[in-house]
């Protein structure tokens, strides 16, 4: 009987010890994720965004300031230089971010439009790089920002590559205006992307008066897309599609070292239809 009691007590201690660090990591992550804007945040704002008591948020911020991950400026907090250093190391490690800039610059010079490199991450696209021009620029799709994949041309260009049977798992949060309104609407748009051989078009969805055209980079297993955005009345999809395919091919060739002749598969997927969706 004493042995059983000791085992039970040991089990409880192990469970608590395992759960406590995980809970703390969750809290630290929620504090860091509160910094999604360009300005500094007050303790009250961070506490509210992280859904934490002010005392807990303050303790975590003090430790993050100590390690240089967060900086304090008067009554405000912002991400610290150490976060920039870590992010820079990630950039150096990314093949696409090392290889894409010349092709993005060429595409910007050829079109005069804003150019973006984005990657699919779950239900969102993360914008990795941006060359500003007429279109989405500044903080809208700046490097490091996220957008709902279903409501963006880069996101739909990549989602269309998923097997059709996986489309039913995609969740649509309707947006006012010209955004995707329902799962049926999304399915129709993804089929249009396939019919255009991978070209996704979004008009007024990302911003009023702005059109975005996107194509995937590389074969079907990649999750990266290149896009251009500009005034809706100035965007010519047929012309931009060719320029985007050239840029996507150049990025893939630079990333992998594959020559131009072999850089792009004949089709990214087989065109298919599902009912009348």
C-alpha positions in Angstrom: 0.0 0.0 0.0 2.8 2.5 0.8 4.4 1.7 -2.5 1.2 2.4 -4.4 0.8 5.7 -2.6 4.4 6.8 -3.5 3.8 5.9 -7.2 0.6 7.9 -7.3 2.3 10.9 -5.8 5.2 10.6 -8.2 2.8 10.5 -11.1 1.1 13.7 -10.0 4.4 15.5 -9.7 5.5 14.4 -13.1 2.3 15.6 -14.7 2.5 19.0 -13.0 6.1 19.4 -13.9 5.4 18.6 -17.6 2.4 20.9 -17.8 3.9 24.0 -16.1 6.6 24.7 -18.7 4.1 24.2 -21.5 1.7 26.7 -19.9 4.5 29.2 -19.5 5.6 28.8 -23.1 2.1 29.4 -24.2 2.0 32.6 -22.2 5.3 33.8 -23.6 4.2 33.1 -27.1 0.9 35.0 -26.6 2.8 38.0 -25.4 5.2 38.0 -28.4 2.3 37.5 -30.8 0.7 40.7 -29.4 3.3 42.7 -31.3 1.6 42.7 -34.7 1.8 46.4 -35.5 4.6 48.9 -36.1 4.1 51.0 -33.0 5.0 50.2 -29.4 2.3 48.8 -27.1 1.4 49.6 -23.5 1.2 47.0 -20.8 -2.6 47.3 -20.8 -2.7 46.7 -24.6 -0.4 43.7 -24.4 -2.3 42.2 -21.5 -5.6 42.5 -23.5 -4.2 41.2 -26.7 -2.5 38.2 -25.0 -5.5 37.5 -22.8 -3.4 37.6 -19.7 -3.6 39.3 -16.3 -1.5 42.5 -16.2 0.7 41.1 -13.5 1.5 38.0 -15.6 2.1 40.0 -18.7 4.4 42.4 -16.8 6.5 39.5 -15.4 6.9 38.0 -18.8 7.8 41.3 -20.4 10.5 41.9 -17.7 12.2 38.7 -18.6 11.9 39.3 -22.3 13.4 42.7 -21.9 16.3 41.2 -19.9 17.1 38.8 -22.9 16.8 41.6 -25.5 13.7 40.0 -27.1 11.6 43.0 -26.1 12.6 46.7 -25.6 11.0 49.2 -23.3 10.5 52.8 -24.3 8.9 54.8 -21.6 5.5 53.3 -21.0 5.6 51.3 -24.2 7.1 48.0 -25.3 8.3 46.8 -28.7 10.2 43.9 -30.2 13.9 44.0 -29.4 17.0 43.9 -31.4 17.5 40.2 -30.5 14.3 39.3 -32.3 15.6 41.1 -35.4 18.8 39.1 -35.1 17.0 35.8 -34.9 14.7 36.8 -37.8 17.8 37.7 -39.9 19.2 34.3 -39.2 16.0 32.7 -40.5 16.2 34.9 -43.6 19.7 33.7 -44.3 18.6 30.1 -44.0 15.7 30.5 -46.4 16.6 29.4 -50.0 13.7 31.4 -51.5 14.5 34.6 -49.7 18.2 34.3 -50.8 17.2 33.5 -54.4 14.1 35.6 -55.1 15.1 39.3 -54.9 16.7 39.6 -58.4 13.6 38.1 -60.0 11.2 40.2 -57.8 13.2 43.3 -58.8 13.0 42.4 -62.5 9.2 41.8 -62.2 8.8 45.2 -60.5 10.8 47.0 -63.3 8.8 45.2 -66.0 5.4 46.1 -64.5 5.8 49.1 -62.2 3.5 47.3 -59.8 4.0 46.1 -56.2 5.6 42.6 -56.1 5.2 40.1 -53.3 6.6 36.7 -52.3 4.3 34.7 -50.0 4.2 31.3 -48.4 1.3 29.2 -47.3 1.2 28.5 -43.5 -1.9 26.6 -42.5 -4.9 28.8 -43.2 -2.8 31.9 -43.8 -0.2 33.2 -46.1 2.9 34.8 -44.7 4.3 37.6 -46.9 8.1 37.0 -47.1 9.2 39.9 -49.3 7.8 42.9 -51.0 9.0 45.3 -53.7 6.8 48.4 -53.4 5.0 49.9 -56.4 1.5 50.9 -57.4 -0.7 48.5 -55.5 -0.5 46.9 -52.0 2.5 48.4 -50.3 3.8 49.6 -47.0 2.3 47.8 -44.0 -0.5 46.1 -45.9 1.5 43.1 -47.2 4.9 44.0 -45.7 7.4 41.3 -45.0 6.3 39.3 -41.9 2.6 40.1 -42.1 -0.1 37.5 -42.6 -3.4 37.3 -44.5 -6.2 34.7 -44.6 -5.2 32.5 -47.5 -8.8 32.1 -48.9 -9.0 35.9 -49.3 -5.8 36.4 -51.2 -4.7 35.6 -54.7 -1.4 34.0 -53.5 -3.4 31.9 -51.0 -5.8 30.7 -53.6 -3.0 30.0 -56.1 -1.6 27.6 -53.5 -4.8 26.2 -52.1 -5.9 25.2 -55.6 -3.0 22.8 -55.7 -4.4 20.8 -52.8 -6.2 17.5 -53.8 -9.9 18.4 -54.3 -11.0 16.1 -51.5 -9.2 18.3 -49.1 -11.0 21.5 -50.2 -14.0 20.5 -47.9 -11.8 21.1 -44.9 -11.1 24.7 -45.8 -12.9 27.2 -43.6 -14.2 30.5 -44.9 -14.8 33.5 -42.7 -16.9 35.7 -44.9 -15.7 39.3 -45.3 -17.7 42.3 -46.4 -17.3 43.7 -49.9 -15.6 41.6 -52.6 -14.1 38.8 -50.4 -14.9 35.1 -50.5 -18.4 34.8 -49.2 -18.9 31.0 -48.7 -17.2 27.6 -49.2 -19.1 27.2 -52.5 -17.7 30.6 -53.7 -14.2 29.5 -52.7 -14.6 26.2 -54.6 -15.6 28.0 -57.8 -12.6 30.3 -57.4 -10.2 27.4 -56.9 -11.5 25.7 -60.0 -11.0 28.9 -62.0 -7.4 28.9 -60.8 -7.0 25.4 -62.1 -8.6 26.3 -65.4 -6.1 29.2 -65.7 -3.3 26.7 -65.1 -2.4 28.1 -61.7 -3.1 31.8 -62.2 -5.2 33.3 -59.3 -6.8 36.7 -59.6 -8.3 38.8 -56.9 -10.1 42.1 -57.6 -11.1 44.4 -54.7 -10.7 41.6 -52.2 -7.3 42.6 -50.6 -8.1 46.3 -50.9 -10.8 48.4 -52.6 -9.6 49.4 -56.1 -6.7 46.9 -56.1 -6.3 43.8 -58.2 -3.8 41.0 -57.4 -2.5 38.3 -59.8 -0.5 35.4 -58.4 1.1 32.1 -59.6 2.8 29.3 -57.6 6.6 28.9 -57.6 8.0 25.5 -58.4 6.2 22.1 -58.5 3.0 21.1 -56.6 4.7 20.2 -53.3 6.0 23.8 -52.8 4.0 26.3 -50.9 5.4 29.6 -52.3 3.7 32.1 -54.6 4.8 35.3 -56.4 2.2 38.0 -57.1 1.8 41.5 -58.4 -0.8 44.1 -57.2 -1.9 47.4 -58.7 -4.9 49.6 -59.5 -7.7 47.3 -60.8 -8.2 49.4 -64.0 -4.5 49.1 -64.9 -4.0 45.3 -64.3 -4.0 43.2 -67.5 -4.2 39.5 -66.4 -3.0 38.0 -69.7 0.2 40.1 -69.8 0.9 39.8 -66.1 0.4 36.0 -66.2 3.3 35.6 -68.6 5.6 37.9 -66.6 4.7 36.1 -63.4 5.4 32.7 -64.8 8.8 34.0 -66.0 9.5 35.4 -62.5 8.4 32.2 -60.8 10.6 30.1 -63.1 13.6 32.3 -62.5 13.0 32.1 -58.7 12.7 28.3 -58.9 15.8 28.0 -61.1 17.9 30.2 -58.8 16.6 28.4 -55.7 17.3 24.8 -57.0 20.0 25.4 -59.6 17.8 23.7 -62.2 18.3 25.2 -65.7 15.6 27.2 -67.4 14.6 24.4 -69.8 13.7 22.1 -66.9 12.6 24.6 -64.3 8.8 24.3 -64.6 6.5 21.2 -64.8 4.2 21.1 -67.8 1.1 21.4 -65.5 1.0 21.9 -61.7 -2.0 19.5 -61.5 -4.7 17.8 -63.6 -7.7 20.1 -64.2 -10.7 18.6 -62.5 -14.3 19.7 -61.8 -16.6 18.9 -58.9 -20.3 19.2 -59.5 -21.4 22.7 -59.9 -19.5 24.1 -56.9 
